[in-house]
């Protein structure tokens, strides 16, 4: 069974210009989870560790928005792979 270690989350970069907001969150997995994900991918299974990593980053973004009392009219997520096992999750939108 895979290690229960949580992915590493880097600092968030936030920009608020006019009413536009951009928040970047960089996350990465550990070596053990990466091996498990490769096996799951070969077997055609859901990559649960990636799903958890993305959900954790999205949750942290929303916690920051609540903390800063920012309400959004609309928003979008963009998820990109930086390196093997590391991703950036970007939330962008317009604040009220």
GROMACS elastic network, one bead per residue, 0.5 to 0.9 nm:
[ bonds ]
;  ai    aj funct       b0    kb
    1     4     6  0.88977   500
    1    36     6  0.85082   500
    2     5     6  0.86676   500
    2    32     6  0.64798   500
    2    33     6  0.61038   500
    2    35     6  0.89202   500
    2    36     6  0.67386   500
    3     6     6  0.86252   500
    3    30     6  0.89369   500
    3    32     6  0.66705   500
    3    33     6  0.68899   500
    4    33     6  0.88192   500
    5     8     6  0.89542   500
    5    29     6  0.88920   500
    5    30     6  0.78228   500
    5    33     6  0.86564   500
    6     9     6  0.88717   500
    6    29     6  0.77787   500
    6    30     6  0.83263   500
    6    52     6  0.89068   500
    6    53     6  0.78802   500
    6    56     6  0.89848   500
    7    27     6  0.64711   500
    7    28     6  0.55647   500
    7    30     6  0.66635   500
    7    49     6  0.88559   500
    7    52     6  0.87044   500
    7    53     6  0.61769   500
    7    56     6  0.84896   500
    8    26     6  0.83219   500
    8    27     6  0.55707   500
    8    28     6  0.53401   500
    8    29     6  0.65410   500
    8    30     6  0.79593   500
    8    53     6  0.87973   500
    9    12     6  0.86261   500
    9    25     6  0.71009   500
    9    26     6  0.58965   500
    9    28     6  0.67863   500
    9    53     6  0.89718   500
    9    56     6  0.88316   500
    9    57     6  0.72903   500
   10    25     6  0.64878   500
   10    26     6  0.52698   500
   10    27     6  0.62257   500
   10    28     6  0.85367   500
   11    24     6  0.83981   500
   11    25     6  0.66725   500
   11    26     6  0.73244   500
   12    23     6  0.65106   500
   12    24     6  0.54154   500
   12    25     6  0.50009   500
   12    26     6  0.74304   500
   12    61     6  0.81839   500
   13    22     6  0.79110   500
   13    23     6  0.56587   500
   13    24     6  0.52390   500
   13    25     6  0.70735   500
   14    21     6  0.72069   500
   14    22     6  0.55892   500
   14    24     6  0.66060   500
   15    20     6  0.79367   500
   15    21     6  0.56675   500
   15    22     6  0.52188   500
   15    23     6  0.66578   500
   16    19     6  0.67151   500
   16    20     6  0.56721   500
   16    22     6  0.66764   500
   16    23     6  0.88928   500
   16    95     6  0.87539   500
   17    20     6  0.53070   500
   17    21     6  0.66041   500
   17    22     6  0.87859   500
   18    21     6  0.83606   500
   18    94     6  0.87597   500
   18    95     6  0.88167   500
   19    93     6  0.83046   500
   19    94     6  0.53132   500
   19    95     6  0.51084   500
   19    96     6  0.70893   500
   20    92     6  0.72822   500
   20    93     6  0.56924   500
   20    95     6  0.60872   500
   21    72     6  0.86521   500
   21    75     6  0.88214   500
   21    91     6  0.78171   500
   21    92     6  0.54730   500
   21    93     6  0.54530   500
   21    94     6  0.59304   500
   21    95     6  0.66589   500
   22    90     6  0.68528   500
   22    91     6  0.56615   500
   22    93     6  0.68138   500
   22    94     6  0.88981   500
   23    61     6  0.71801   500
   23    89     6  0.81479   500
   23    90     6  0.55683   500
   23    91     6  0.51663   500
   23    92     6  0.64694   500
   24    61     6  0.82441   500
   24    88     6  0.65819   500
   24    89     6  0.57662   500
   24    91     6  0.65746   500
   24    92     6  0.87415   500
   25    57     6  0.64274   500
   25    58     6  0.82931   500
   25    60     6  0.84164   500
   25    61     6  0.74235   500
   25    87     6  0.82767   500
   25    88     6  0.55664   500
   25    89     6  0.52259   500
   25    90     6  0.64371   500
   25    91     6  0.86072   500
   26    57     6  0.78492   500
   26    82     6  0.86639   500
   26    86     6  0.71057   500
   26    87     6  0.57026   500
   26    89     6  0.63991   500
   26    90     6  0.87515   500
   27    53     6  0.69798   500
   27    54     6  0.78555   500
   27    56     6  0.89936   500
   27    57     6  0.70290   500
   27    85     6  0.83904   500
   27    86     6  0.56027   500
   27    87     6  0.54462   500
   27    88     6  0.63692   500
   27    89     6  0.79761   500
   28    53     6  0.76616   500
   28    83     6  0.89372   500
   28    84     6  0.87748   500
   28    85     6  0.55079   500
   28    87     6  0.63451   500
   28    88     6  0.88511   500
   29    32     6  0.83046   500
   29    33     6  0.63747   500
   29    34     6  0.65340   500
   29    49     6  0.81137   500
   29    50     6  0.81128   500
   29    53     6  0.76100   500
   29    85     6  0.54881   500
   29    86     6  0.65696   500
   30    33     6  0.56097   500
   30    34     6  0.63407   500
   30    85     6  0.77994   500
   31    34     6  0.51198   500
   31    35     6  0.65090   500
   31    36     6  0.89388   500
   31    85     6  0.85877   500
   32    35     6  0.53032   500
   32    36     6  0.64651   500
   32    37     6  0.87411   500
   33    36     6  0.50899   500
   33    37     6  0.61056   500
   33    38     6  0.86764   500
   33    49     6  0.66414   500
   33    50     6  0.88898   500
   34    37     6  0.50967   500
   34    38     6  0.63120   500
   34    39     6  0.88430   500
   34    49     6  0.82199   500
   34    84     6  0.87302   500
   34    85     6  0.66710   500
   35    38     6  0.51874   500
   35    39     6  0.64788   500
   35    40     6  0.87558   500
   36    39     6  0.52064   500
   36    40     6  0.62143   500
   36    41     6  0.86052   500
   36    47     6  0.86947   500
   36    49     6  0.83417   500
   37    41     6  0.60160   500
   37    42     6  0.86054   500
   37    45     6  0.89020   500
   37    46     6  0.86423   500
   37    47     6  0.57169   500
   37    48     6  0.76437   500
   37    49     6  0.67696   500
   37    50     6  0.77587   500
   38    41     6  0.50555   500
   38    42     6  0.62857   500
   38    43     6  0.87569   500
   38    47     6  0.84526   500
   39    42     6  0.51379   500
   39    43     6  0.63550   500
   39    44     6  0.86998   500
   39    45     6  0.86031   500
   40    43     6  0.51229   500
   40    44     6  0.61446   500
   40    46     6  0.67737   500
   40    47     6  0.62408   500
   40    48     6  0.86195   500
   41    44     6  0.50463   500
   41    45     6  0.58080   500
   41    46     6  0.72611   500
   41    47     6  0.66579   500
   42    45     6  0.76857   500
   44    47     6  0.87459   500
   45    48     6  0.84326   500
   46    49     6  0.87329   500
   46    50     6  0.88352   500
   46    51     6  0.82904   500
   47    50     6  0.55347   500
   47    51     6  0.63701   500
   47    52     6  0.88453   500
   48    52     6  0.60807   500
   48    53     6  0.84796   500
   49    52     6  0.51292   500
   49    53     6  0.61001   500
   49    54     6  0.86723   500
   50    54     6  0.61954   500
   50    55     6  0.85538   500
   50    85     6  0.85616   500
   51    54     6  0.52806   500
   51    55     6  0.61312   500
   51    56     6  0.85691   500
   52    55     6  0.50716   500
   52    56     6  0.59985   500
   52    57     6  0.86051   500
   53    56     6  0.52451   500
   53    57     6  0.63876   500
   53    58     6  0.87636   500
   53    87     6  0.89926   500
   54    57     6  0.52057   500
   54    58     6  0.61978   500
   54    59     6  0.86026   500
   54    79     6  0.84395   500
   54    87     6  0.83477   500
   54    88     6  0.89839   500
   54    89     6  0.74170   500
   55    58     6  0.50572   500
   55    59     6  0.60786   500
   55    60     6  0.86204   500
   56    59     6  0.50884   500
   56    60     6  0.62592   500
   56    61     6  0.87175   500
   57    60     6  0.50688   500
   57    61     6  0.62528   500
   57    62     6  0.87662   500
   57    88     6  0.89670   500
   57    89     6  0.71003   500
   58    61     6  0.50738   500
   58    62     6  0.63698   500
   58    63     6  0.86949   500
   58    77     6  0.87542   500
   58    89     6  0.74866   500
   58    90     6  0.89289   500
   58    91     6  0.83925   500
   59    62     6  0.51714   500
   59    63     6  0.62053   500
   59    64     6  0.87203   500
   60    64     6  0.62548   500
   60    65     6  0.86679   500
   61    64     6  0.51872   500
   61    65     6  0.63312   500
   61    66     6  0.87884   500
   61    90     6  0.89876   500
   61    91     6  0.77554   500
   62    66     6  0.61832   500
   62    67     6  0.84907   500
   63    66     6  0.51160   500
   63    67     6  0.60485   500
   63    68     6  0.86186   500
   64    68     6  0.61305   500
   64    69     6  0.83456   500
   64    70     6  0.85945   500
   65    68     6  0.52187   500
   65    69     6  0.59189   500
   65    70     6  0.51515   500
   65    71     6  0.73256   500
   65    72     6  0.89641   500
   66    70     6  0.62262   500
   66    71     6  0.79009   500
   67    70     6  0.78577   500
   70    95     6  0.66224   500
   70    96     6  0.77407   500
   71    94     6  0.85807   500
   71    95     6  0.56106   500
   71    96     6  0.57549   500
   72    75     6  0.67062   500
   72    93     6  0.67441   500
   72    94     6  0.56304   500
   72    96     6  0.55076   500
   73    93     6  0.73503   500
   73    94     6  0.55868   500
   73    95     6  0.55926   500
   73    96     6  0.55462   500
   74    92     6  0.84788   500
   74    93     6  0.54147   500
   74    94     6  0.57633   500
   74    95     6  0.75216   500
   74    96     6  0.89111   500
   75    91     6  0.66626   500
   75    92     6  0.54730   500
   75    94     6  0.66643   500
   75    95     6  0.87698   500
   76    90     6  0.80603   500
   76    91     6  0.56724   500
   76    92     6  0.54978   500
   76    93     6  0.62334   500
   77    89     6  0.67750   500
   77    90     6  0.54988   500
   77    92     6  0.65795   500
   77    93     6  0.89049   500
   78    88     6  0.80785   500
   78    89     6  0.57994   500
   78    90     6  0.50324   500
   78    91     6  0.65262   500
   78    92     6  0.81567   500
   79    87     6  0.69020   500
   79    88     6  0.57870   500
   79    90     6  0.63250   500
   79    91     6  0.88872   500
   80    86     6  0.87984   500
   80    87     6  0.56101   500
   80    88     6  0.54430   500
   80    89     6  0.66857   500
   80    90     6  0.84691   500
   81    84     6  0.71830   500
   81    85     6  0.76691   500
   81    86     6  0.60419   500
   81    88     6  0.63990   500
   81    89     6  0.89106   500
   82    85     6  0.79522   500
   82    86     6  0.54965   500
   82    87     6  0.51422   500
   82    88     6  0.66198   500
   83    86     6  0.51914   500
   83    87     6  0.70426   500
   84    87     6  0.83063   500
